[in-house]
Amino acid sequence: MANWVSVFLEELKNISILEWVGVAFGVAQVLLAKANKVALYPTGIIAVLISIYIFITAGLYAESILNLYYLVMSIYGWWFWVFKRTAAPLPITQAAKSDWRTTLMIVLGGFVLLYLALRYCTDSTVPVMDAFVSATAWAGMWLLAKRKLENWVLLNISNAVAIPLLFYKQLPLYALLTVFLFVVAVFGFFEWKRILEKK
């Protein structure tokens, strides 16, 4: 345990300013989203752009592709907030069997495609974990867009694998940000469950 802590503290000393800035904007985005403030979108866009660069540099190519998706969704979310805010949101529901079939197809199809691309078209040293993190996050984001309770489960499966992957790739701040997101997703699950049970 003491050895792990000393390695972690040593890694913290070597963190670039850019990583600190990227993680700070990522934390700010989550806090602004929780407070329901439109500033979450420009903050998130900055966080994602920095993350894409850092993940490419670290050889986490599937994570970079995942962040490109987040970039598109942030731009769309910002536009929707400004121009379509009066539209009624989808209600929170539980995933049906058809939703689970689609979720499974996204996870399996995404994993296979990403793994093959990472394995044969890049110099990735972690194609299995990188592909798995992104494929499960894609599925979670699809469930989130449909306002399904189980989105939090898929997102946290992704987070649970991403945390050790980010530590392994010597990105301890991003690993800690992912721990933070894991905790937020746990609270999100129980909050949505409470809302669903009120209906």
N, C-alpha and C positions, 0 to 999 in steps of 0.2 A: 504493500500500500504506500509506504513512504517513498519507494522508488518511483511509483506511478506519479505521485504528487510532485516529486522533484523534476521528472521529465516534463510534466505539464507546465510547471513554473518556468522551466527553461524555454519551452515553446512559446510561452507568453512574451518572453523577452524579445523573441525574434519576429513578432507580428508586425506587419507593415502598417503604415498609417492608413493606406487604402482599405485594408481589411477592417481596421477600427471604424473607419467612416462608413463602410458598407453595412457592418453589423449595427452601428448606431442608427442608421436610417431604417434598417429592418425592424429594430425594436420600436422606433418611433412610429413606423407604419402600423404595427400591431396595436400599439396603445391608441393611436388615432382611430383605427378601425373600431376598437372597443368603445371609444367615446363617440362613434358615429360622426366623425368629422371628414369633410371632403378632402382635406389636406393629406389624408392617407394615400391618395392616388399619386400625386407628384412625389411624395416621400417614397412610396413603394417603387416608383419608376427609377428613381436614383439608386435605391438599394439593389434592384434587380440588375441594372446596367453594370454596377460595380461587381456584383456577384458573378455575372456572366464572365467578365474578364478574369476574375480570380479563379473560378472553376476551370476555365479553359487552361489557364496557366498551371493549375494543379493536375491537369489530365482527367478532370471529371466532366467528360463531354456530355454524357446524358443529363447530368445536373444542369449543364449550360443550356441544353435544349429545353429542359423543364422550365428554366428561368426565362427563356424566350416566350414560352407559353404564358408565364406570369406577366411578362411585359405587355403582351397583346391584351390579356384580360384586364390589366391595370388601365391601359389606354381606353378600352371599351367601357370599363366601370366608371372612369372619370367622365367620359362622354355621356353615359347613361344617367349618372348622378345629376349632371348639369342640365340635360335636355329632356330626360324622361322620368324625373324623380316622382312625378305624380302617378305613374303606373303602379297598379297594385302588385305587391310582391307575391311570389308563389307561397303557398302555405307549407309548413314543415310537415313531412309525412315520413313513414317508414318505407324502406325499399321493398318492392314486390319481387316475385320470382323472376319476372322479366328484367327488372333492374339488376338483379344479381347475375343473370346470364350475361347482360351487357358488361357489367363490372368485371366478371371473370374473363370475358373476351378482351377487354381493354388491358387487364393485367397480363394475361398470357401472350396476347398478340404484341403488346408494347414491349414486354420483356424479351421475347424472341427477336423482334426486329432490332431493338436497341443492342441486345447482346451480340448479335451477328455483326451489326455495324461497328460496334466498339472492338470486337475481337478481330475482325478482318480488315477494317478500314482506318484504325487509329492505333496509337501506341499506348492505349489504356492498360494500366496494370491492375485494374479492378473492374473488369467488364461485367461480372456477375452482380456485384453489389450495386454498382452505378446504374445498371439497367433495371434492377429490382426496385431501387429507391424511386426512380422516375416513373416506372410503369405503375406502381401502386399509388403514387401521388397523382398521376393522370386520372386513374380510376376514382380516387378521392375527390378530385376537382370536378369530375363529371357528376358525381353524386351530390356535391355541394351546389353545383349549378341547378340541379333538380330539387334542391332543398330537402334531401334525404338525410335522416338522422345518422345513418351509418357512414356518412362521409368522414366523420371524425375518426371512426375506426380505421378506415383505409389510410387516412392521412397520418395517423399515429403508427400504423404498421410501417409506412414509409419513413417516418421520423425515427422510429426505433432502430432501423438499419442505418439510416443516415448518420446518426450520432457517432457510432464507432468508426464509420467510414471517414467522416470528417476529421476525427482525431488521428486516424491512420495517415491521412493525407496532410497532416500537420496544419490543420485549419482549426485550432482550438476555439477561437471566438465563434466561428460558424457552428461548431459542435455545441457550444453553450447556447447560442441563439436557437438551435434546433431543440435543445432541452426545454428552453423557454416555450417554444411553439408546441412541444409535446404537452406541457402542462396546460397551456391555453386550450389545446384541443380536448383534453380531459374535461376541463370546465365547460367547454362548448358543448360536448356531448351531453353532460348532465343538465345544462341549461335548456338545450333543445328538447331533451326528454321530458323535462318539467313542463315546458310549453305544450308539447304533444299530449301529455297526460291531462292537461287542463281542458282539452277540447271535448 
